[in-house]
Amino acid sequence: MFLVSCAELPSSPDRASPKKSELLAFSLEGRFSLRHEDTNYSGSLRWRHDGANNELLLVSPFGQGIAEIVTSDSGARLTTSDGKVYSEANAETLTRQVLGYTLPLARLTDWVRAQGVADGVAERDDQGRPLRIRHEDWRVDYGYASDDPDALPDRIFAERLGGFELRLRIDEWGSLQPTDRKP
């Protein structure tokens, strides 16, 4: 089962990936691997992002829900696989409280769209896309499946000094239209 969960999923031929320049609200599906000190997690993820609203579902390689993180203007909520619910003012404070370390959800929103940080340093490829971003104590590396200068990344590796690593393999991107957005 683990090998099945890590296999590459074919992209839908009738659904073209959105372009970076047209992506404000998005959905994505993919796989993740997270390491912090001596703890490792891996599985799949489904993420819907629309402004301050995020719904992020993390699932184990065996299909069991690990956690759901929901954010909005009114705060952040994390629900664990055993049904415990935690709330805080924002996702970073919430994940620090529950997990013991901060998941940079606000930064990750820009990073997955390959949007650089204004005060960071970016190395770019021949198409002008970021290959590596350095911001404060973070380093983010990108991989692309297409040579299109407006293509979104399909591989992201984020590393923070102090032993935090996050790897994302994005299998499917979607652009949320006004009819797709939840009220």
C-alpha positions in Angstrom: 0.0 0.0 0.0 2.8 2.4 0.8 4.3 2.0 -2.7 0.9 2.7 -4.2 0.6 5.9 -2.2 4.0 7.1 -3.5 3.4 6.2 -7.1 3.0 9.1 -9.5 -0.6 9.8 -10.4 -1.4 10.6 -14.0 -2.7 14.1 -14.6 -6.2 14.5 -16.0 -5.9 15.2 -19.7 -9.0 17.4 -19.7 -7.8 19.6 -16.8 -4.8 21.8 -17.6 -2.8 23.1 -14.7 -3.3 26.7 -14.0 -0.6 29.2 -14.7 1.3 31.0 -12.0 0.1 34.4 -13.2 -3.6 33.5 -12.9 -3.5 31.7 -9.6 -4.9 33.6 -6.6 -7.2 31.0 -5.0 -6.1 27.4 -5.6 -6.5 23.8 -4.7 -3.7 21.2 -4.8 -3.2 17.5 -4.2 0.1 15.9 -3.6 2.4 14.1 -1.2 4.5 15.3 1.6 7.4 14.3 3.8 8.1 16.3 7.0 11.1 15.9 9.3 11.6 17.8 12.5 14.5 16.7 14.7 14.0 12.9 15.2 10.3 12.9 14.0 9.2 12.0 10.5 5.8 12.2 8.9 4.7 11.4 5.4 1.5 11.0 3.4 -0.7 12.9 1.1 -2.3 16.3 1.3 -5.3 18.1 -0.1 -5.2 21.9 0.2 -7.7 24.6 -0.7 -6.5 28.2 -0.4 -8.6 31.3 -0.9 -7.2 34.5 0.8 -7.2 33.9 4.5 -9.2 30.7 4.2 -7.3 27.5 4.1 -8.4 23.9 4.4 -5.5 21.5 4.6 -6.1 17.8 5.0 -3.1 15.5 5.8 -3.6 11.8 5.2 -1.2 8.9 6.2 0.3 6.7 3.5 -2.4 4.1 4.5 -5.3 6.5 3.9 -6.0 7.5 7.6 -6.5 11.2 8.3 -3.6 12.6 10.3 -4.9 16.1 10.8 -7.0 18.8 9.3 -6.0 22.5 9.6 -8.6 25.1 8.8 -7.8 28.9 8.8 -9.9 32.0 8.3 -9.9 35.7 9.3 -11.3 34.5 12.7 -8.5 32.1 13.5 -7.1 28.6 13.0 -8.3 25.2 14.0 -6.5 21.9 14.0 -8.4 18.6 14.3 -6.4 15.5 15.0 -7.1 11.9 13.9 -8.4 11.1 17.4 -10.9 14.0 17.2 -9.2 16.5 19.5 -9.7 20.1 18.3 -7.3 22.9 19.0 -7.8 26.6 18.2 -5.5 29.6 18.1 -5.4 33.1 16.5 -3.3 31.8 13.5 -1.8 28.6 12.0 1.7 29.3 13.1 0.8 29.7 16.8 -1.5 26.7 16.6 1.0 24.4 15.1 3.7 25.5 17.6 1.3 24.8 20.4 0.1 21.4 19.2 3.2 20.1 17.4 6.0 21.8 19.2 7.2 23.5 16.1 5.8 26.1 13.6 4.5 25.1 10.2 4.9 28.2 8.1 1.5 28.1 6.4 1.4 31.8 5.5 4.8 31.5 3.8 4.0 28.1 2.3 1.1 29.7 0.4 3.5 31.9 -1.6 6.2 29.2 -1.8 4.0 26.7 -3.5 3.0 29.3 -6.1 6.7 30.1 -6.6 6.2 33.6 -5.5 9.4 35.0 -4.0 9.7 36.8 -0.8 10.2 40.5 -1.3 13.1 40.7 1.2 14.6 37.3 0.3 17.2 36.2 -2.3 16.1 34.2 -5.3 18.2 32.2 -7.8 16.3 31.8 -11.1 16.4 29.5 -14.0 16.6 30.4 -17.7 12.8 31.0 -17.8 13.0 33.4 -14.9 11.4 31.0 -12.4 12.7 30.6 -8.9 15.0 27.6 -8.4 16.0 28.5 -4.9 14.7 31.2 -2.5 16.5 32.1 0.7 14.5 34.0 3.3 15.6 34.6 6.9 16.6 31.0 8.1 14.7 29.2 5.3 15.9 27.8 2.0 13.3 26.7 -0.6 14.2 24.7 -3.7 11.9 24.2 -6.7 11.5 21.6 -9.4 9.2 22.0 -12.5 7.7 19.4 -14.8 7.4 21.9 -17.7 9.6 24.5 -19.5 6.8 27.0 -19.6 8.0 30.2 -17.8 4.6 30.5 -16.2 4.4 26.9 -15.0 3.8 26.1 -11.3 6.3 24.0 -9.4 5.6 20.3 -8.9 8.4 19.7 -6.4 9.3 21.9 -3.4 11.9 21.3 -0.7 11.8 23.7 2.2 14.5 23.6 4.9 14.9 25.6 8.0 18.1 25.8 10.1 17.6 23.7 13.2 16.5 20.5 11.6 13.1 21.1 9.8 12.6 19.7 6.3 9.4 19.7 4.3 9.2 18.0 0.9 6.1 18.4 -1.3 5.3 16.6 -4.6 2.3 18.3 -6.2 0.4 15.9 -8.3 -2.5 18.2 -9.3 -3.1 21.9 -9.3 -6.5 23.6 -9.6 -7.6 27.2 -9.8 -10.6 27.9 -7.6 -13.3 29.9 -9.4 -16.0 31.9 -7.6 -18.4 29.0 -7.9 -15.9 26.7 -6.3 -15.3 28.9 -3.3 -17.1 28.1 -0.1 -19.3 30.8 1.5 
